[in-house]
Structure formats: structure tokens, C-alpha cells
Amino acid sequence: MLRRLYDWTMGLAGRRQAEPALFSVSFVESSVFPIPPDVLMIPMVLARRSRAFVIATIATVGSVLGALLGYWIGAVLMDSVGQWVLTAYGKQDAFDQLSARFSEFGIWAVLIAAVTPFPFKVITLFSGAAGLSLPIFIVTSIIGRSLRFFIVAGLLWKFGEPIRDFIERRLGLVFTLFCVALIGGFALLRFL
């Protein structure tokens, strides 16, 4: 089933209505959809490099608005829809562990999930369920999702097709290592 969703999403990139489709995929990916918008965004940027930053803006706006839906689901529907989404991603056990610490570290969780391959939808649900400050959630989501989508769009705009393999296979690892180093640096400063 996941392969069919992936193929369907890739097929949207070549259509005339690709930008509204990107907005929709970005929106639902932040709350329930399993395929990241990058799958649609990468071929769109490669096909029209002059629109790279418009495409990144569409993905960012759709994703942040979808994150608000995820936040709302977590705040209002956690016992039904929220639990279903967490179960689908194998994160139902993590909820109890994370919710206790989420108010202290929630801003970092949102930022990390926004730029790494970790399912952003899980953190949007946690944010709503744990009652993370909505303005902080929105600002952090905008920063994180902008970083993710504009870096991808910028690399594709500058280097074109040759950078595609790096983005698809290794950029998630680079973002993850960056976040680990960032958090490690803050943790080190806390103990000095």
C-alpha cells in the first residue's frame, strides 16, 4: 500500500495541478499522511528550477497549516484520531514517555521533527496533547519547515539533477546529525 501511495504522489509532480497537489500533500503529511512532500517537491523543482523558492514556500505554508491540524487533533481528538495515527507509526508507547518531558523540551522536538526524517505528524499531535504553547509551536514549525524545504529547493536550484541522489538518500542523515550536534552543544554548555 505504501508503494502505491508513493507512486501516486510521484505521479502528481508531472501534472498541471502539481502546486495545489504539493500544498495538499504538505498539509496532510503534517498530521496523518505517510509520504513526505519532498517526494513531490523534488521532481517539481527539477522540472522548473526557476520556481524552486515558490515551490518551497507552497510546501512550507501547507505543512505549517497541516501542523496546526495535527496540533488540534492532539489537543481535542487524542483519544481517538491521535491514538490511531500514533499506532500507525508505532509511536503509541512513546506518548507516555514523551508527554512527561514534552513541556520542557517540546520546542526542540518540534524543530528537530520539522527538519529531519522523523515523522513530523507525531510531534504535531504530541504538541497539542501536551499543551505546548501554540505561538511557540507555530513559530518553531515555520522555522523548521522553512529550513527543510528551502534548503532542498536551494540545493536543487543551484545544482539540479546531480544533487538529487544526495538529497533523497543522505540529506535526512545530514539534518539529523546537525540536530544531534546542536543539542549536544547546548547540553555541553549547560554542564559547563
C-alpha positions in Angstrom: 0.0 0.0 0.0 2.8 2.4 0.9 4.4 1.9 -2.6 1.1 2.7 -4.3 0.9 5.9 -2.3 4.4 6.8 -3.2 3.8 6.2 -6.9 0.6 8.2 -6.8 2.4 11.1 -5.1 5.2 11.0 -7.7 2.7 11.0 -10.5 1.3 14.3 -9.2 4.6 16.1 -9.9 4.1 15.9 -13.7 0.5 17.3 -13.7 -0.6 20.8 -14.4 -2.1 21.0 -10.9 1.2 20.0 -9.2 1.4 23.1 -7.0 -2.0 22.6 -5.4 -1.2 18.9 -5.0 2.0 19.8 -3.3 0.1 22.1 -0.9 -2.4 19.3 -0.2 0.3 16.6 0.3 2.3 19.0 2.6 -0.8 19.8 4.6 -1.9 16.2 5.2 1.7 14.9 5.8 1.9 17.1 8.9 -1.0 15.4 10.5 -1.7 12.0 9.0 -0.2 11.2 5.6 2.8 8.9 5.5 4.6 10.2 2.3 6.8 13.3 2.8 6.2 16.3 0.5 9.8 16.1 -0.7 8.7 13.2 -3.0 6.6 15.6 -4.9 8.7 18.7 -4.4 12.0 17.3 -5.8 10.7 16.5 -9.3 8.7 19.7 -9.4 11.8 21.8 -8.7 13.9 19.8 -11.1 11.3 20.4 -13.8 11.0 24.1 -13.2 14.1 25.3 -11.3 13.1 29.0 -11.7 10.2 28.3 -9.4 12.2 26.5 -6.7 11.6 29.0 -4.0 7.9 29.4 -4.8 7.6 25.6 -4.6 9.4 25.6 -1.2 7.0 28.4 0.0 4.0 26.3 -1.0 5.3 23.2 0.8 6.1 25.3 3.9 2.7 27.0 4.1 0.9 23.8 3.5 3.0 21.9 6.1 2.6 24.6 8.8 -1.2 24.8 8.3 -1.3 20.9 8.4 0.8 21.0 11.6 -2.0 23.2 13.1 -4.4 20.4 12.2 -2.1 17.9 13.9 -1.9 20.1 17.0 -5.7 20.4 17.1 -6.1 16.6 16.7 -3.6 16.1 19.6 -5.4 18.7 21.8 -9.0 17.7 21.0 -9.1 14.2 19.5 -6.0 12.5 21.0 -8.1 9.6 22.5 -9.5 8.7 19.1 -7.8 10.0 15.9 -4.5 10.8 17.7 -4.1 7.3 19.0 -4.8 5.8 15.6 -2.1 8.0 14.0 0.4 7.1 16.7 -0.4 3.4 16.4 0.0 3.6 12.6 3.6 4.9 13.1 4.4 2.6 16.0 4.7 5.5 18.5 1.9 4.8 20.9 4.2 3.6 23.7 6.4 6.7 23.2 3.5 9.0 24.1 3.5 8.4 27.8 7.3 8.7 28.0 7.5 11.9 25.9 4.4 13.7 27.3 6.1 13.9 30.8 9.1 15.7 29.3 7.4 17.5 26.4 6.6 20.7 28.1 10.4 21.2 28.9 11.8 20.1 25.6 8.8 20.5 23.2 10.3 23.3 21.2 13.3 21.2 20.4 11.2 18.2 19.5 9.2 20.4 17.0 12.3 21.9 15.5 14.0 18.5 15.1 11.0 16.8 13.7 10.4 19.7 11.3 13.9 19.3 9.7 14.7 15.6 10.0 13.0 12.5 8.6 11.3 11.8 12.0 7.5 11.8 11.3 6.5 15.5 11.9 2.9 14.4 12.4 3.8 12.6 15.6 5.3 15.7 17.1 2.3 17.9 16.0 0.0 15.5 17.8 2.2 15.5 20.9 2.4 19.2 20.9 -1.4 19.6 21.0 -1.9 16.8 23.5 0.8 18.1 25.9 -0.4 21.7 25.5 2.8 23.2 24.1 2.3 27.0 23.7 0.5 27.5 20.4 2.6 30.6 19.4 5.8 28.8 20.2 4.6 25.8 18.2 3.7 27.9 15.2 7.0 29.9 15.1 9.1 26.8 15.6 7.1 24.9 12.8 7.7 27.8 10.4 11.4 28.0 11.2 11.9 24.2 10.9 9.8 23.6 7.9 11.3 26.6 6.1 14.8 25.3 6.8 13.9 21.9 5.4 12.1 22.9 2.3 14.2 25.9 1.3 17.5 24.0 1.8 16.2 21.3 -0.5 14.9 23.8 -3.0 18.1 25.8 -2.9 20.3 22.8 -3.5 18.1 21.7 -6.4 18.0 25.2 -7.8 21.8 25.5 -7.6 22.9 22.0 -8.6 20.0 20.5 -10.4 19.7 16.8 -11.1 23.3 15.8 -9.8 22.3 16.8 -6.2 19.1 14.7 -6.3 20.7 11.5 -5.1 22.3 13.2 -2.2 19.0 14.8 -1.1 17.0 11.6 -1.5 19.5 9.4 0.3 21.6 11.5 2.6 20.1 14.9 3.4 17.9 13.4 6.2 21.0 12.0 7.8 22.8 15.3 7.5 19.8 17.2 9.1 19.7 14.5 11.9 23.5 14.8 12.6 23.2 18.6 12.6 20.4 18.4 15.2 22.3 16.0 17.4 25.3 18.3 17.3 23.2 21.3 18.1 21.5 19.7 21.0 24.8 18.2 22.2 26.3 21.7 22.1 23.5 23.1 24.2 23.8 20.2 26.6 27.5 20.7 26.9 27.0 24.4 27.6 24.5 23.6 30.3 27.1 21.4 32.1 30.0 23.9 31.8 
